[in-house]
Amino acid sequence: QITNGTLDVKKMMKTWIVHKGFPLVTVVRKGKIISVQQEKFLYRVEPENWTSDASYLWHIPLTYITNRCNFTHCTNAYLLDQKSGM
């Protein structure tokens, strides 16, 4: 109800439940262009628990505010469900 059908919450949460570790999100700003990238972060890597990074993609909801904010609708949302995005 909260997402008005715009987000598959079950699909998003599955990526958080089945993957070991956590995503590390890197944000880079070049002028007016912002890019984000995710990769798997593990504090300790144990060989028996290691899996290829390619299989680890989380659905990460990101929110941000720009300088075009009019104080009534300041928050924008973006779903990072790929390795990188803009």
N, C-alpha and C positions, 0 to 999 in steps of 0.2 A: 504494500500500500504506500509506503514512504517513497519508493522510487518510481511510482506510477508506471510500472512495467518497463522502465528504461534500463534496468540493470538486472541481470540474472544473478541474484544473490547466492543461490545454491551453487552455481558454476564458479563464482568468485571465491566462495568460502572453501570449496573443494581444493583449490590450489594452496590454501593456507594449511589445510588439515593433512594432506598427503605428502607434502614435501618436508624433508628434514632441513633444519637450519632456517635462515631468514634471508629475505632479499636485502641487498645493499643498493640503494638508489642514489645515483650520482646525478647532480643537476649542474649543467654548464650554461653560462650566459655569454653570448657573443653579440654585443650590441643589443638589438631588440629581439634577437632569437634566443629562445630557451630550449635546451634539449635535455632529455632525461634518459637514463639508461639503468637497467637493473642487472644484477648478477648475484649469484649465490654467495652468501657469507656463512662460513662456519668457523667457530672459534678454534675447535680442535678437529683436525681431519684424521679419521681412523680409516685405514685402507678398506676394511670390510664394509664400511658405510658409505664409501665414495661412489658417486654416480656422476655421469657427464653433466656439465653445466647446461648443455643444450636442452636437456629434459626438464630443467627447472625454470619455469616461467610462472610468476605469480600474477594475479589480477590485483593491481594495487590502485586503490582509489586515492587520487591526489586532489587537494584543493589549493587554490592560489588566489591572490589579490593583485590587481594591476593598478597603475596610476590613473586609470579611467574610472575608478570607483566613484559612484555617486552616493555612497553611504546608505542606499536602500537595497541594492543588489551587488554587494561587493565580492562575494565569494563565487569563484568559478570552479568547476569540477572537471577532472580528466581521469580516465581509466587507463592506466598503463598495463596493457595485457600483451605487449610485445617486448622484445629485448630492448628496444629503444623507441623513442617517440619525440614529437615536438608539440 
